[in-house]
Amino acid sequence: MKFAHATSTLRFALAIALAAVALSLRLLLVPVIGMQLPFLSMMPVTGLAAWVLGAGPAVVTALAGYG
């Protein structure tokens, strides 16, 4: 299911929302898994963004997760 027909604003907003959800989940899991592999939660989300939203939003997701 691709969002090719969606506006670019919507696709980039969804990319930022995906990054926010992944970062929130990562912060909730810090007491359980510690600080090892801090970007592990961003890998699947960036892949999902690339597959569903496209390359541009995937880059935004990766950059948002880095910061």
VENKAWO-V628948 format. One record per residue. RES is the residue in three letters. SS is DSSP state (H for helix, E for strand, - for the rest). PSI is psi in degrees with one decimal (* if undefined). OMEGA is omega in whole degrees, 0 to 359 (999 if undefined). Layout:
res=[RES RES]
ss=[SS SS]
psi=[PSI PSI]
omega=[OMEGA OMEGA]
This chain:
res=[MET LYS PHE ALA HIS ALA THR SER THR LEU ARG PHE ALA LEU ALA ILE ALA LEU ALA ALA VAL ALA LEU SER LEU ARG LEU LEU LEU VAL PRO VAL ILE GLY MET GLN LEU PRO PHE LEU SER MET MET PRO VAL THR GLY LEU ALA ALA TRP VAL LEU GLY ALA GLY PRO ALA VAL VAL THR ALA LEU ALA GLY TYR GLY]
ss=[- - - - - - - H H H H H H H H H H H H H H H H H H H H H H H H H H - - - - - - H H H H H H H H H H H H H - - H H H H H H H H H H H H -]
psi=[105.4 151.0 43.0 -31.9 -12.7 154.5 155.7 -31.5 -42.9 -42.7 -41.8 -33.8 -40.1 -36.0 -42.7 -38.1 -40.6 -42.3 -40.2 -40.6 -43.3 -41.2 -38.2 -43.0 -40.4 -41.7 -33.3 -28.2 -3.6 -42.8 -25.3 -49.2 -3.8 -159.7 13.1 143.9 66.1 -23.0 11.6 -35.2 -20.2 -22.9 -52.5 -33.6 -39.4 -39.9 -41.4 -41.6 -39.1 -40.5 -44.4 -41.3 -25.6 177.2 -42.6 -52.6 -29.1 -38.7 -41.9 -40.5 -44.4 -42.7 -38.3 -35.4 -23.6 -35.0 *]
omega=[180 177 182 181 181 179 181 178 179 180 180 176 176 178 179 178 177 179 179 178 180 179 177 177 180 179 177 183 181 179 183 186 178 183 175 178 186 183 181 180 182 182 180 181 178 176 178 179 179 183 187 188 181 186 181 177 177 177 178 178 180 180 178 178 180 184 999]
